[in-house]
Amino acid sequence: MASDASRGVLDEPVSDVISRVRFDSAGLVPAIVQQWDSGEVLMVAWMDEAALRATLTDQRGTYFSRSRGRQWVKGETSGNTQRVLGVHLDCDADAVLVQVDQHGPACHTGEHSCFDVEGRQSGTAGNDGR
């Protein structure tokens, strides 16, 4: 991790990374949030440019709420914070992987992960149809 504030959690300047991101027509990019040590997917959120910049520089999970129309920092009200340890763009630069050290539940329901519900469609492997 570079110590230069313009680099945040990156090995290159924040502005260089942001310039490569392919934000959608609403100015957003999906962010897949993963626990850094286990690889567990914790949640999916949206980022606008300002939220991505804040995440990269402040090392706190910062996202954009489509329903509220504003930026929010994970844990700002719940205390369930995310310390950002790594950020990666996918091969098309239209999705962001955010690797975090999660403190407390990641899901707004109080579950550790937003993906704790498990289910299979009828007829798939491991499902006996009952």
C-alpha positions in Angstrom: 0.0 0.0 0.0 1.4 3.4 -1.0 1.7 6.1 1.6 1.0 8.9 -0.8 -2.5 10.3 0.0 -3.2 10.6 -3.8 -2.8 6.9 -4.1 -4.9 5.7 -1.1 -5.1 1.8 -1.2 -3.6 1.7 -4.8 -0.3 1.4 -6.4 -1.2 4.2 -8.8 -2.8 7.6 -8.5 -6.5 7.6 -7.6 -7.3 9.9 -10.6 -5.7 7.3 -13.0 -7.9 4.5 -11.7 -11.1 6.6 -11.7 -10.4 7.7 -15.3 -10.5 4.0 -16.4 -13.8 3.2 -14.7 -16.8 2.8 -17.1 -19.6 4.3 -15.1 -23.2 3.6 -16.4 -25.5 6.2 -17.9 -26.5 7.2 -14.4 -22.9 7.7 -13.4 -22.7 4.6 -11.2 -20.7 1.4 -11.1 -21.5 -1.7 -9.2 -19.3 -2.6 -6.2 -18.9 -6.1 -5.0 -17.7 -6.1 -1.4 -15.6 -9.0 -0.2 -14.1 -9.9 3.1 -10.4 -9.7 2.4 -9.2 -12.8 4.3 -12.0 -15.3 3.6 -13.1 -14.2 0.2 -16.7 -14.2 1.3 -19.0 -11.8 -0.7 -20.6 -9.5 1.9 -22.7 -7.2 -0.2 -23.3 -5.4 -3.5 -23.6 -1.6 -3.6 -23.3 1.2 -6.1 -20.6 3.9 -6.3 -20.5 7.2 -8.2 -17.2 8.9 -8.9 -17.2 10.7 -5.5 -17.9 7.6 -3.5 -15.2 5.7 -5.4 -12.7 8.5 -4.8 -13.6 8.6 -1.1 -13.3 4.8 -0.8 -9.9 4.9 -2.4 -8.5 7.8 -0.4 -10.2 7.4 3.0 -10.0 3.6 3.1 -13.6 3.4 4.3 -16.4 1.7 2.4 -18.3 4.6 0.8 -21.2 4.1 -1.6 -24.0 5.8 -3.4 -27.6 5.2 -2.4 -29.9 5.2 -5.4 -33.0 5.4 -3.2 -31.7 8.3 -1.1 -29.8 9.9 -4.0 -26.7 10.5 -1.8 -23.4 9.1 -0.8 -23.1 7.1 2.4 -20.3 5.5 4.4 -20.8 2.0 5.7 -21.2 2.1 9.4 -22.0 5.8 9.6 -25.2 5.1 11.5 -24.9 1.4 12.5 -21.2 1.3 13.6 -20.7 -1.7 11.3 -17.7 -0.3 9.5 -15.5 -1.5 6.6 -11.8 -0.8 6.4 -10.8 -1.0 2.8 -7.7 -3.0 2.1 -7.9 -3.4 -1.7 -9.8 -2.2 -4.7 -9.8 -3.9 -8.1 -11.5 -3.2 -11.4 -12.8 -6.1 -13.5 -11.5 -6.7 -17.0 -14.0 -4.3 -18.6 -13.6 -1.7 -15.8 -17.4 -1.7 -15.4 -17.5 -3.3 -11.9 -15.4 -2.8 -8.8 -14.3 -5.4 -6.3 -13.8 -3.8 -2.8 -11.8 -6.0 -0.4 -12.6 -5.0 3.2 -12.0 -5.9 6.8 -15.7 -5.9 8.0 -16.4 -4.9 11.6 -19.9 -6.1 12.6 -22.6 -7.3 10.2 -22.4 -6.1 6.6 -26.1 -6.5 5.8 -28.8 -3.9 6.8 -30.8 -6.9 8.1 -28.2 -7.6 10.8 -26.8 -10.7 9.0 -23.1 -11.0 8.5 -23.5 -11.1 4.7 -26.3 -10.0 2.4 -25.8 -13.4 0.8 -26.6 -15.6 3.8 -29.8 -16.9 2.3 -29.1 -20.1 0.3 -31.4 -21.7 -2.2 -31.4 -23.8 -5.3 -33.9 -24.0 -8.1 -35.9 -27.2 -8.4 -34.1 -29.8 -10.4 -30.6 -28.6 -9.8 -27.8 -30.7 -8.2 -28.2 -31.1 -4.4 -32.0 -30.5 -4.4 -34.1 -33.5 -3.9 -37.3 -31.7 -4.9 -39.0 -31.6 -1.5 
